[in-house]
Amino acid sequence: MRIKYNRILLKLSGESLAGAQKQGIDTAHLGEYAEQIKDVAQSGVQVAIVIGGGNIFRGLSGVGKGFDRVKGDQMGMLATVINSLALSSALESVGQPAQVFTAINMFPVGEHYSKWKAIAAMKEGKVAILAGGTGNPFFTTDTGAALRAVEIEADAMLKGTRVDGVYTADPEKDPTATKFSEISYDEVYNRGLKVMDLTATALCKENGMPILVFDMDTNGNLQKVLSGEPIGTLVYQPK
């Protein structure tokens, strides 16, 4: 396989792990993800992953129900750790070594994250799963993923979603929405498109980190993106 990117940060939503259940973890769906990730990791791509926690607990929704914002976000961080452990177990069960790193010290649940330890793990052929967001409240897992992508010097940040790219509007609500093959960070901002939150988008723009948005739920798509096939949408900074 011709590889377009040698090191990637794959961002997955917590909801994507829930599958049709809409909450919790769908083990069959998780297994499909693990097989896709194994295929690209064993082709020589260095893979780091950040997973959200919305299938278990979302901090902002907790605030609306009376939770303190800081504690709500901390609960959300712990939800990402649960998902990360589930994914690491699924990867190991299909023969792909993986290691969980946590933004705050949670040994022996996971090793305390550092850029150098994560890169060393990837160079050894392990998938580095980076849990706990940034370790701070008021930051989303999108921002955590953008930060980690820049830190580990990834070639690109891949955002695996249920939708096959970035559209002019939500294609699940607006049948007239059209898909972009490429779009600049500034146009994402000016159009008010919700690719990621503004902090994450700004961090990627400032550091020249390209974002590829694609449908992760179609088996084989992760490998297609990495081989340069024109699926999904590339968000980039024009030169």
Phi and psi restraints in degrees (value plus and minus 20) as a CYANA .aco file:
   2 ARG   PHI     -94.4   -54.4
   2 ARG   PSI     106.8   146.8
   3 ILE   PHI    -124.3   -84.3
   3 ILE   PSI     104.8   144.8
   4 LYS   PHI    -104.5   -64.5
   4 LYS   PSI     -53.4   -13.4
   5 TYR   PHI    -143.4  -103.4
   5 TYR   PSI     111.9   151.9
   6 ASN   PHI    -110.5   -70.5
   6 ASN   PSI     -49.8    -9.8
   7 ARG   PHI    -157.7  -117.7
   7 ARG   PSI     107.2   147.2
   8 ILE   PHI    -148.2  -108.2
   8 ILE   PSI     137.0   177.0
   9 LEU   PHI    -133.5   -93.5
   9 LEU   PSI      94.7   134.7
  10 LEU   PHI    -116.5   -76.5
  10 LEU   PSI     101.0   141.0
  11 LYS   PHI    -122.3   -82.3
  11 LYS   PSI     103.8   143.8
  12 LEU   PHI    -138.8   -98.8
  12 LEU   PSI     122.9   162.9
  13 SER   PHI    -102.0   -62.0
  13 SER   PSI     132.0   172.0
  14 GLY   PHI     -82.9   -42.9
  14 GLY   PSI     -57.9   -17.9
  15 GLU   PHI     -79.7   -39.7
  15 GLU   PSI     -51.7   -11.7
  16 SER   PHI     -84.0   -44.0
  16 SER   PSI     -47.9    -7.9
  17 LEU   PHI     -94.6   -54.6
  17 LEU   PSI     -39.7     0.3
  18 ALA   PHI     -96.2   -56.2
  18 ALA   PSI     -43.5    -3.5
  19 GLY   PHI      39.2    79.2
  19 GLY   PSI    -161.5  -121.5
  20 ALA   PHI     -90.9   -50.9
  20 ALA   PSI     -35.5     4.5
  21 GLN   PHI     -88.7   -48.7
  21 GLN   PSI     -45.5    -5.5
  22 LYS   PHI      53.9    93.9
  22 LYS   PSI     -32.2     7.8
  23 GLN   PHI    -174.1  -134.1
  23 GLN   PSI     143.5   183.5
  24 GLY   PHI      51.8    91.8
  24 GLY   PSI    -176.9  -136.9
  25 ILE   PHI    -144.2  -104.2
  25 ILE   PSI     101.3   141.3
  26 ASP   PHI    -106.2   -66.2
  26 ASP   PSI      87.4   127.4
  27 THR   PHI     -85.1   -45.1
  27 THR   PSI     -52.1   -12.1
  28 ALA   PHI     -87.3   -47.3
  28 ALA   PSI     -62.9   -22.9
  29 HIS   PHI     -85.3   -45.3
  29 HIS   PSI     -61.9   -21.9
  30 LEU   PHI     -79.8   -39.8
  30 LEU   PSI     -61.2   -21.2
  31 GLY   PHI     -83.4   -43.4
  31 GLY   PSI     -57.2   -17.2
  32 GLU   PHI     -84.5   -44.5
  32 GLU   PSI     -62.1   -22.1
  33 TYR   PHI     -80.7   -40.7
  33 TYR   PSI     -64.9   -24.9
  34 ALA   PHI     -79.9   -39.9
  34 ALA   PSI     -60.4   -20.4
  35 GLU   PHI     -84.9   -44.9
  35 GLU   PSI     -61.8   -21.8
  36 GLN   PHI     -83.0   -43.0
  36 GLN   PSI     -63.5   -23.5
  37 ILE   PHI     -87.4   -47.4
  37 ILE   PSI     -60.8   -20.8
  38 LYS   PHI     -78.9   -38.9
  38 LYS   PSI     -63.6   -23.6
  39 ASP   PHI     -78.4   -38.4
  39 ASP   PSI     -64.0   -24.0
  40 VAL   PHI     -96.9   -56.9
  40 VAL   PSI     -56.0   -16.0
  41 ALA   PHI     -84.2   -44.2
  41 ALA   PSI     -58.3   -18.3
  42 GLN   PHI    -101.5   -61.5
  42 GLN   PSI     -24.8    15.2
  43 SER   PHI    -110.3   -70.3
  43 SER   PSI     -20.8    19.2
  44 GLY   PHI      89.0   129.0
  44 GLY   PSI     -23.9    16.1
  45 VAL   PHI     -96.6   -56.6
  45 VAL   PSI     113.8   153.8
  46 GLN   PHI    -104.2   -64.2
  46 GLN   PSI     104.4   144.4
  47 VAL   PHI    -140.6  -100.6
  47 VAL   PSI     106.9   146.9
  48 ALA   PHI    -138.5   -98.5
  48 ALA   PSI     128.0   168.0
  49 ILE   PHI    -152.8  -112.8
  49 ILE   PSI     118.3   158.3
  50 VAL   PHI    -141.9  -101.9
  50 VAL   PSI     108.6   148.6
  51 ILE   PHI    -138.2   -98.2
  51 ILE   PSI     119.6   159.6
  52 GLY   PHI     -94.8   -54.8
  52 GLY   PSI    -196.3  -156.3
  53 GLY   PHI    -150.6  -110.6
  53 GLY   PSI      -4.8    35.2
  54 GLY   PHI     -84.5   -44.5
  54 GLY   PSI     -39.3     0.7
  55 ASN   PHI     -93.9   -53.9
  55 ASN   PSI     -34.5     5.5
  56 ILE   PHI    -132.8   -92.8
  56 ILE   PSI     -73.0   -33.0
  57 PHE   PHI    -179.0  -139.0
  57 PHE   PSI     115.0   155.0
  58 ARG   PHI    -136.4   -96.4
  58 ARG   PSI     102.1   142.1
  59 GLY   PHI     -75.2   -35.2
  59 GLY   PSI     -66.1   -26.1
  60 LEU   PHI     -85.5   -45.5
  60 LEU   PSI     -57.3   -17.3
  61 SER   PHI     -87.5   -47.5
  61 SER   PSI     -51.3   -11.3
  62 GLY   PHI     -86.6   -46.6
  62 GLY   PSI     -56.0   -16.0
  63 VAL   PHI     -80.8   -40.8
  63 VAL   PSI     -60.3   -20.3
  64 GLY   PHI     -84.5   -44.5
  64 GLY   PSI     -36.5     3.5
  65 LYS   PHI    -127.1   -87.1
  65 LYS   PSI      -6.8    33.2
  66 GLY   PHI      84.9   124.9
  66 GLY   PSI     -20.9    19.1
  67 PHE   PHI     -92.4   -52.4
  67 PHE   PSI     125.1   165.1
  68 ASP   PHI     -81.8   -41.8
  68 ASP   PSI     117.6   157.6
  69 ARG   PHI     -80.6   -40.6
  69 ARG   PSI     -64.0   -24.0
  70 VAL   PHI     -83.8   -43.8
  70 VAL   PSI     -66.1   -26.1
  71 LYS   PHI     -86.9   -46.9
  71 LYS   PSI     -56.7   -16.7
  72 GLY   PHI     -81.6   -41.6
  72 GLY   PSI     -63.6   -23.6
  73 ASP   PHI     -87.0   -47.0
  73 ASP   PSI     -55.1   -15.1
  74 GLN   PHI     -85.7   -45.7
  74 GLN   PSI     -58.0   -18.0
  75 MET   PHI     -83.2   -43.2
  75 MET   PSI     -59.3   -19.3
  76 GLY   PHI     -82.8   -42.8
  76 GLY   PSI     -59.1   -19.1
  77 MET   PHI     -81.4   -41.4
  77 MET   PSI     -62.4   -22.4
  78 LEU   PHI     -84.9   -44.9
  78 LEU   PSI     -53.6   -13.6
  79 ALA   PHI     -82.6   -42.6
  79 ALA   PSI     -57.8   -17.8
  80 THR   PHI     -86.5   -46.5
  80 THR   PSI     -50.9   -10.9
  81 VAL   PHI     -88.1   -48.1
  81 VAL   PSI     -61.9   -21.9
  82 ILE   PHI     -79.1   -39.1
  82 ILE   PSI     -67.3   -27.3
  83 ASN   PHI     -82.9   -42.9
  83 ASN   PSI     -57.9   -17.9
  84 SER   PHI     -85.6   -45.6
  84 SER   PSI     -60.6   -20.6
  85 LEU   PHI     -84.3   -44.3
  85 LEU   PSI     -59.5   -19.5
  86 ALA   PHI     -83.7   -43.7
  86 ALA   PSI     -63.1   -23.1
  87 LEU   PHI     -88.0   -48.0
  87 LEU   PSI     -59.7   -19.7
  88 SER   PHI     -83.1   -43.1
  88 SER   PSI     -59.0   -19.0
  89 SER   PHI     -85.5   -45.5
  89 SER   PSI     -62.1   -22.1
  90 ALA   PHI     -84.2   -44.2
  90 ALA   PSI     -60.0   -20.0
  91 LEU   PHI     -84.8   -44.8
  91 LEU   PSI     -65.4   -25.4
  92 GLU   PHI     -84.5   -44.5
  92 GLU   PSI     -51.7   -11.7
  93 SER   PHI     -90.2   -50.2
  93 SER   PSI     -40.5    -0.5
  94 VAL   PHI    -123.7   -83.7
  94 VAL   PSI      -7.5    32.5
  95 GLY   PHI      69.3   109.3
  95 GLY   PSI      -3.7    36.3
  96 GLN   PHI    -128.7   -88.7
  96 GLN   PSI      93.2   133.2
  97 PRO   PHI     -79.8   -39.8
  97 PRO   PSI     121.8   161.8
  98 ALA   PHI    -166.3  -126.3
  98 ALA   PSI     134.9   174.9
  99 GLN   PHI    -160.1  -120.1
  99 GLN   PSI     112.9   152.9
 100 VAL   PHI    -113.7   -73.7
 100 VAL   PSI     110.1   150.1
 101 PHE   PHI    -137.4   -97.4
 101 PHE   PSI     118.0   158.0
 102 THR   PHI    -135.5   -95.5
 102 THR   PSI     124.4   164.4
 103 ALA   PHI     -87.7   -47.7
 103 ALA   PSI     -48.0    -8.0
 104 ILE   PHI    -137.2   -97.2
 104 ILE   PSI     135.1   175.1
 105 ASN   PHI     -87.1   -47.1
 105 ASN   PSI      95.0   135.0
 106 MET   PHI    -152.3  -112.3
 106 MET   PSI       7.3    47.3
 107 PHE   PHI     -77.8   -37.8
 107 PHE   PSI     114.7   154.7
 108 PRO   PHI    -116.1   -76.1
 108 PRO   PSI      -7.5    32.5
 109 VAL   PHI     -81.3   -41.3
 109 VAL   PSI     -61.3   -21.3
 110 GLY   PHI    -179.3  -139.3
 110 GLY   PSI     144.1   184.1
 111 GLU   PHI    -102.7   -62.7
 111 GLU   PSI     121.8   161.8
 112 HIS   PHI     -80.9   -40.9
 112 HIS   PSI     107.4   147.4
 113 TYR   PHI     -84.1   -44.1
 113 TYR   PSI     116.4   156.4
 114 SER   PHI    -165.5  -125.5
 114 SER   PSI     129.7   169.7
 115 LYS   PHI     -73.2   -33.2
 115 LYS   PSI     -67.0   -27.0
 116 TRP   PHI     -89.4   -49.4
 116 TRP   PSI     -57.8   -17.8
 117 LYS   PHI     -87.4   -47.4
 117 LYS   PSI     -58.9   -18.9
 118 ALA   PHI     -85.6   -45.6
 118 ALA   PSI     -64.4   -24.4
 119 ILE   PHI     -84.4   -44.4
 119 ILE   PSI     -61.3   -21.3
 120 ALA   PHI     -80.4   -40.4
 120 ALA   PSI     -61.2   -21.2
 121 ALA   PHI     -82.8   -42.8
 121 ALA   PSI     -63.4   -23.4
 122 MET   PHI     -84.3   -44.3
 122 MET   PSI     -58.7   -18.7
 123 LYS   PHI     -86.7   -46.7
 123 LYS   PSI     -43.7    -3.7
 124 GLU   PHI    -103.2   -63.2
 124 GLU   PSI     -20.7    19.3
 125 GLY   PHI      73.8   113.8
 125 GLY   PSI     -14.0    26.0
 126 LYS   PHI    -107.7   -67.7
 126 LYS   PSI     131.8   171.8
 127 VAL   PHI    -104.5   -64.5
 127 VAL   PSI     104.7   144.7
 128 ALA   PHI    -113.2   -73.2
 128 ALA   PSI      96.2   136.2
 129 ILE   PHI    -123.8   -83.8
 129 ILE   PSI      97.0   137.0
 130 LEU   PHI    -124.5   -84.5
 130 LEU   PSI      84.6   124.6
 131 ALA   PHI    -124.6   -84.6
 131 ALA   PSI     143.0   183.0
 132 GLY   PHI      67.8   107.8
 132 GLY   PSI      -5.5    34.5
 133 GLY   PHI      40.4    80.4
 133 GLY   PSI    -156.0  -116.0
 134 THR   PHI    -108.8   -68.8
 134 THR   PSI     -29.2    10.8
 135 GLY   PHI      69.6   109.6
 135 GLY   PSI     -20.1    19.9
 136 ASN   PHI    -145.1  -105.1
 136 ASN   PSI     129.5   169.5
 137 PRO   PHI     -91.9   -51.9
 137 PRO   PSI     148.0   188.0
 138 PHE   PHI      51.9    91.9
 138 PHE   PSI      -9.9    30.1
 139 PHE   PHI    -143.3  -103.3
 139 PHE   PSI     115.4   155.4
 140 THR   PHI    -101.2   -61.2
 140 THR   PSI     149.2   189.2
 141 THR   PHI     -91.1   -51.1
 141 THR   PSI     -42.9    -2.9
 142 ASP   PHI     -81.1   -41.1
 142 ASP   PSI     -65.8   -25.8
 143 THR   PHI     -85.8   -45.8
 143 THR   PSI     -60.1   -20.1
 144 GLY   PHI     -79.7   -39.7
 144 GLY   PSI     -61.1   -21.1
 145 ALA   PHI     -86.5   -46.5
 145 ALA   PSI     -62.2   -22.2
 146 ALA   PHI     -82.6   -42.6
 146 ALA   PSI     -63.9   -23.9
 147 LEU   PHI     -81.3   -41.3
 147 LEU   PSI     -67.3   -27.3
 148 ARG   PHI     -86.2   -46.2
 148 ARG   PSI     -57.5   -17.5
 149 ALA   PHI     -80.1   -40.1
 149 ALA   PSI     -63.6   -23.6
 150 VAL   PHI     -87.5   -47.5
 150 VAL   PSI     -63.5   -23.5
 151 GLU   PHI     -80.6   -40.6
 151 GLU   PSI     -66.6   -26.6
 152 ILE   PHI    -104.0   -64.0
 152 ILE   PSI     -15.6    24.4
 153 GLU   PHI      40.6    80.6
 153 GLU   PSI      25.4    65.4
 154 ALA   PHI     -87.7   -47.7
 154 ALA   PSI     132.0   172.0
 155 ASP   PHI     -95.9   -55.9
 155 ASP   PSI     -46.7    -6.7
 156 ALA   PHI    -182.5  -142.5
 156 ALA   PSI     135.9   175.9
 157 MET   PHI    -125.5   -85.5
 157 MET   PSI     103.7   143.7
 158 LEU   PHI    -125.1   -85.1
 158 LEU   PSI     104.8   144.8
 159 LYS   PHI    -127.4   -87.4
 159 LYS   PSI      84.8   124.8
 160 GLY   PHI    -104.4   -64.4
 160 GLY   PSI     101.0   141.0
 161 THR   PHI    -150.9  -110.9
 161 THR   PSI    -193.5  -153.5
 162 ARG   PHI    -105.5   -65.5
 162 ARG   PSI     -34.2     5.8
 163 VAL   PHI    -124.8   -84.8
 163 VAL   PSI     129.0   169.0
 164 ASP   PHI    -108.8   -68.8
 164 ASP   PSI       5.4    45.4
 165 GLY   PHI     132.1   172.1
 165 GLY   PSI    -184.9  -144.9
 166 VAL   PHI    -120.2   -80.2
 166 VAL   PSI     110.8   150.8
 167 TYR   PHI    -137.6   -97.6
 167 TYR   PSI     144.9   184.9
 168 THR   PHI     -85.4   -45.4
 168 THR   PSI     -44.2    -4.2
 169 ALA   PHI    -172.7  -132.7
 169 ALA   PSI     156.4   196.4
 170 ASP   PHI     -87.4   -47.4
 170 ASP   PSI      91.7   131.7
 171 PRO   PHI     -86.3   -46.3
 171 PRO   PSI     -38.2     1.8
 172 GLU   PHI     -98.2   -58.2
 172 GLU   PSI     -35.8     4.2
 173 LYS   PHI    -134.5   -94.5
 173 LYS   PSI     -47.9    -7.9
 174 ASP   PHI    -142.0  -102.0
 174 ASP   PSI      85.1   125.1
 175 PRO   PHI     -87.2   -47.2
 175 PRO   PSI     -34.4     5.6
 176 THR   PHI    -110.0   -70.0
 176 THR   PSI     -21.0    19.0
 177 ALA   PHI     -82.9   -42.9
 177 ALA   PSI     118.5   158.5
 178 THR   PHI    -135.3   -95.3
 178 THR   PSI     130.4   170.4
 179 LYS   PHI    -114.2   -74.2
 179 LYS   PSI     122.0   162.0
 180 PHE   PHI    -111.0   -71.0
 180 PHE   PSI     118.9   158.9
 181 SER   PHI    -104.3   -64.3
 181 SER   PSI     -54.4   -14.4
 182 GLU   PHI    -162.6  -122.6
 182 GLU   PSI     129.5   169.5
 183 ILE   PHI    -175.8  -135.8
 183 ILE   PSI     123.5   163.5
 184 SER   PHI    -102.3   -62.3
 184 SER   PSI     139.7   179.7
 185 TYR   PHI     -77.1   -37.1
 185 TYR   PSI     -62.5   -22.5
 186 ASP   PHI     -83.7   -43.7
 186 ASP   PSI     -58.8   -18.8
 187 GLU   PHI     -89.2   -49.2
 187 GLU   PSI     -56.4   -16.4
 188 VAL   PHI     -76.9   -36.9
 188 VAL   PSI     -65.0   -25.0
 189 TYR   PHI     -87.2   -47.2
 189 TYR   PSI     -67.9   -27.9
 190 ASN   PHI     -85.5   -45.5
 190 ASN   PSI     -53.0   -13.0
 191 ARG   PHI    -104.8   -64.8
 191 ARG   PSI     -29.6    10.4
 192 GLY   PHI      49.1    89.1
 192 GLY   PSI      11.1    51.1
 193 LEU   PHI     -99.3   -59.3
 193 LEU   PSI     120.6   160.6
 194 LYS   PHI    -117.5   -77.5
 194 LYS   PSI      46.2    86.2
 195 VAL   PHI     -91.7   -51.7
 195 VAL   PSI     -71.6   -31.6
 196 MET   PHI    -167.2  -127.2
 196 MET   PSI     154.0   194.0
 197 ASP   PHI     -90.2   -50.2
 197 ASP   PSI     143.9   183.9
 198 LEU   PHI     -82.6   -42.6
 198 LEU   PSI     -56.8   -16.8
 199 THR   PHI     -82.7   -42.7
 199 THR   PSI     -64.6   -24.6
 200 ALA   PHI     -85.0   -45.0
 200 ALA   PSI     -64.0   -24.0
 201 THR   PHI     -82.7   -42.7
 201 THR   PSI     -63.6   -23.6
 202 ALA   PHI     -83.7   -43.7
 202 ALA   PSI     -59.8   -19.8
 203 LEU   PHI     -84.0   -44.0
 203 LEU   PSI     -62.1   -22.1
 204 CYS   PHI     -86.2   -46.2
 204 CYS   PSI     -62.4   -22.4
 205 LYS   PHI     -81.8   -41.8
 205 LYS   PSI     -68.0   -28.0
 206 GLU   PHI     -83.1   -43.1
 206 GLU   PSI     -47.1    -7.1
 207 ASN   PHI    -128.6   -88.6
 207 ASN   PSI      -9.3    30.7
 208 GLY   PHI      40.9    80.9
 208 GLY   PSI      14.7    54.7
 209 MET   PHI    -112.2   -72.2
 209 MET   PSI      88.4   128.4
 210 PRO   PHI     -87.2   -47.2
 210 PRO   PSI     125.8   165.8
 211 ILE   PHI    -137.4   -97.4
 211 ILE   PSI     108.8   148.8
 212 LEU   PHI    -132.3   -92.3
 212 LEU   PSI      97.7   137.7
 213 VAL   PHI    -121.4   -81.4
 213 VAL   PSI     105.1   145.1
 214 PHE   PHI    -170.0  -130.0
 214 PHE   PSI     147.5   187.5
 215 ASP   PHI    -104.3   -64.3
 215 ASP   PSI      87.5   127.5
 216 MET   PHI    -102.1   -62.1
 216 MET   PSI     -36.8     3.2
 217 ASP   PHI     -98.3   -58.3
 217 ASP   PSI     -30.5     9.5
 218 THR   PHI    -112.3   -72.3
 218 THR   PSI      96.3   136.3
 219 ASN   PHI     -75.4   -35.4
 219 ASN   PSI     114.3   154.3
 220 GLY   PHI      74.4   114.4
 220 GLY   PSI     -33.0     7.0
 221 ASN   PHI     -86.4   -46.4
 221 ASN   PSI     -54.5   -14.5
 222 LEU   PHI     -81.6   -41.6
 222 LEU   PSI     -64.0   -24.0
 223 GLN   PHI     -86.4   -46.4
 223 GLN   PSI     -57.2   -17.2
 224 LYS   PHI     -83.6   -43.6
 224 LYS   PSI     -62.3   -22.3
 225 VAL   PHI     -80.8   -40.8
 225 VAL   PSI     -64.3   -24.3
 226 LEU   PHI     -91.0   -51.0
 226 LEU   PSI     -42.7    -2.7
 227 SER   PHI    -110.1   -70.1
 227 SER   PSI     -17.9    22.1
 228 GLY   PHI      71.4   111.4
 228 GLY   PSI     -11.2    28.8
 229 GLU   PHI     -86.5   -46.5
 229 GLU   PSI     122.2   162.2
 230 PRO   PHI     -98.7   -58.7
 230 PRO   PSI      47.8    87.8
 231 ILE   PHI    -135.7   -95.7
 231 ILE   PSI     136.8   176.8
 232 GLY   PHI      56.9    96.9
 232 GLY   PSI    -185.7  -145.7
 233 THR   PHI    -149.7  -109.7
 233 THR   PSI     113.8   153.8
 234 LEU   PHI    -116.4   -76.4
 234 LEU   PSI     103.7   143.7
 235 VAL   PHI    -122.8   -82.8
 235 VAL   PSI     104.8   144.8
 236 TYR   PHI    -167.1  -127.1
 236 TYR   PSI     151.8   191.8
 237 GLN   PHI    -125.9   -85.9
 237 GLN   PSI      92.0   132.0
 238 PRO   PHI     -80.1   -40.1
 238 PRO   PSI     123.7   163.7
